[in-house]
Amino acid sequence: MIRINPHLSYIAPNCTYDLSSIIPLETKEDLSEQNLLKLEARVEELERRLELANQSPKTSPSASIHSPLSHLEVPSVPFVPIPTGYDPSTHRYSSTDFPLMAEDWPLELPPKPLMLHLIDLFFACYPNSRRIIHRPTFLLQLLEHPSSPRFPFMPLLHSICAAAAIHSPHVTVAPLPDLSKYPSEDIFQEKTRVDQGRQLMFDEQHFLLCKYQCMTAAREGVNLLGVIQACVVNSWWAFSCARWLDVWVMNSLAMRMCVALGLNFADSLYKPLSDKTREKFLVGPPTSHIDVELRRNAFWLSYCLERYHLFSGPWAFDLNDDDIQQTLPATLEAFEAGYDDGQERQNIFSNDLFSTHYSNQDDFAMYIKCAIMLSRVHVVELRRLPDYTTPEGVRDSQEVKSLESMIYSMRLSLKKQFNPVEQLSPSAISNTFIAHMAPLASIKLHINIANWQDPSCDSAHKALAAARAILRYTTVLGSTSFDVGRLDRVVCLPWLSAGRALVHSLKFAPESLAPILRAEIRLVRSNLQLAGDRVILFLRQRRSFDVETVEILGEREAAKVFEEDML
């Protein structure tokens, strides 16, 4: 007879695993394309079986859902909704719709079918999700028992839940704000939620769980690279919701952790760091090419989000460009296959960084180069340009001329090699499109020193030309079947900058040119509206742009711009 103490039933079993003979996953498993396709097909089959097994008797077979993963749908099989067990009215999970299973799935996570659904959405809707996570390894880790050390890092799963929830109809997320009652730029949205008496929604719950678990793991020194990954994904959710304080907090933690781990230094299996240097960092040497590239990607994604986020204001960066020795990443194909081509890598100090793009670089490297370019413009504007007392002095300065040459080289080289509409995947389209938003830097340099009343002002001409270049690329992309909502969230920055330049130009433009400028401003507003169906960021940015338009043009002229809203 086995005697069980019911008072100890809540304590999880103490399982141990033999760690001495474990072979690294990426060297043991077959990561060929054919094997990965088989694994993905197997996962898809298991998901369908779970959905059919958990089908509620009340479920109507005619129920339908629009999923962004259209390529995973099977037309011959009737749709069965994923049984989430989530009650939106109480914001709690219920186990009544699920059979008893001895699977020990973590209670802090959504039920497994919903979790797999959110993971699929995450990889489909975030352009650089396959850079921050090695997807083949991650999918294999999901097959492990939750108590296994190979199981995915729990804060990372929470961050995926928060980020993917924005695009899922199966969960209740934070409602779109009533911007007629609350400011469009609500820095402290948590205070607003408390004042409204609203409970935490699904995405907010998992964001907070990830945040506090990352803090705990960082204090205890547990899976520090996983902490960086989770912080980056959490920052993506906060950026999508325009929660700027949360973006700054989470991404700053990621950047500081990158410094503590030495990820701003180039480190590889071929050229490892010296022992004297490595002993100062909180992480050991990489064990495989996948590990090398994952660390490199984690650093650059933290870097890019900080640069894109802080570029629009007078804020300082956490890490100076002069302290970065990390090299640019390889292609997505090489990363997921786990090999290194051994070719030379560019770094932030390469003389040909913006004029030459190596064969071992893809769209992600272009995305990073654009962030580096914006970083240089931002630093010069804050440190050097205040020394000049007149707009003419700024315009004719050697610093501005050097930056303009850099921007021109970037635009010219991108035209030759990277066309957004010719890319083969949505993520490649997004990254290449963001890279083509390089004219944003020209607007930043000239919009504040331009004399918009002077038709011959060179700065006004350059800012207006840059704004129209941004709209031209946007119009070309909009003429295709690509879903604008799949673009990286930072796309709002060039759109807003282009809109501001057009509004300033309209204020002093002759009546013969006014209709063209009004139409271009409406195009900016329509882009923000098209991308902001479920993403709060675009809704807030459009409202902020409308308020700024009224302040610059006045209510009478602004009404002519907004007249389509009244139709």
C-alpha positions, 0 to 999 in steps of 0.5 A: 500500500502507498500512503499519500499525504494530501497536504503535500499534493501541491508540491511538484515532484523533485525530478533530476536529470543526468547532465554529464552526457547531454549532447548539445541539441544543435549538434545532435539533432538533424536540422536539415530542411527535409527533417524540419518539414517533417517535424512541422508536419508532425506538430501540425497533425498533433495540433489538429488531433488536440483540437478535435479531441477537445471539441466542445459539444456546443461548438458549431461546425460552421464556426470560422476564424480568420488566421494570418497563417492561411498556409496552415489551413486544410480546406477539406477538414471542417474548422474546429475552434481552439478550446482556450478555456478562457472566460473573457468576463472573468479573465480566468481559465476554466478546465471544464472544456478539457479532458483530464490529462496527466501532462503537467502543463504549467498552470501559469501558461495558457492551455497547450492548444492555445499556447501553440496557436499563439506561438504560430501567430508570433512567428507569423506576425513579427518580422524578426521573431525567427532572429531572436529565437532559433525556431527549429530548436525552440519547436523541439524544446516544446516537445519536452516535458515542462519539468525538463531543463530543455523546456523553453524558458518560462519568461520567454513563453510569457512574452510570446503570449503577450506579443501574439495576443494582439493578433489572436481572436481567441483572447481578450486584450487591452481595449483600444483607448477612447482618445476623446477622453484621454491623451493620445500620448499616455506615458503612464497607461498603467495609472490610467487603467487603475483610474478606470477600474479595469482589470488586467487583460490577457496580454497585460497579465503575461507582460507583467509575468514576463517582466517580474520573472526576468528580474528574478532570473537576472538577480539569480543569474539564471539563463541570462541570454533567455532574459535578453530574449524575453525582454526584447519580445516584451519590448515589442509588445510594449512598443505595439501598445505605445507603452513608452515607459515599458519599452524603455524599461524592458529594452534598457534591461536587455541592453544592460544585460547585453553589456554584462554578457559581453555581447557587444564584442565579436565572439565566435568559435573561430576567433574567441575572446581572450580568457582575460576578457571573458572572465569579466563577463557573466556568460561562458564561451559559445558552444556552437554556431547557432549559439554564436549567431543567437547572441549576435542577433539578440544584441542587434535586436536590442540595439535596433529597438533602442535606436528606432525608439529614441531617434524621434526625441532628445534622449541618450542611448544606453550604449555608445556606438564607439563601444560596439565591436560586434559584427553584423549577423549572417543570413536567416538560412545560415542561422537556422541551419547552424553553419558559418560560411567563414566569410568576412563580416562587416562591423559598425566601423567598416568604411563601406558599411553603407555602400557595400552589402556582402553576400553573407548579408540579407534583409536583417543586416539592412535593417540593422544598417538603417538603425546604425545610420539613424544612430549617427544622425541622432548623435551628431544632432545632439552633440555637434549641431547645437554649436552652430548659431544659425540655420545656415551654419548648420546646413553648410556644416561638415557634419551635415554634409557627411551625413547627407553623403552617408544617407545617399550612399545607403539609398543608392546601394539599396536600390541596386540590391534590395527591392522590397517587393522582390523579397520572398518572405513577409519578414524580408519585405518588412526589413527591406522596407524599413531600410528604404526609409533612410530618408527619415534621417534627412527629414530629421536633419532639415525639418527644424532648420528649414524656412518653409516660407522661403521657396528657395530654402534648400532644407525645405526642399530636402525635407519635402523630397525625403517625405515624398520618397517615403510615400513613394515606397509606401505606395508601391508596397500598398499596390501589392497584396502584402498586408501592411499590418505585417510591417515592423512597428517602427514604420510609424516613425518615417510615416509620421516624419513624412507627414510633419514635413508635408504639413509644414510645407502645406502651411505656406504653399500656394493654393495651386500646390495645396491639393497635392499636399493635402492628398499626400497628408491623407495618404499618411493618415490612411496608412496609419489607419490601415495598420492600426486595426488591432495595434494601439500604437498606430491608433495613438500615432494617428490621433497625435498626428491629427492634433499636431496638424490642427496646431500647425495649420489651424482648424480651417485648413485642417478641416480640408485635410480631414474632409474625407472623414466626414464623407 
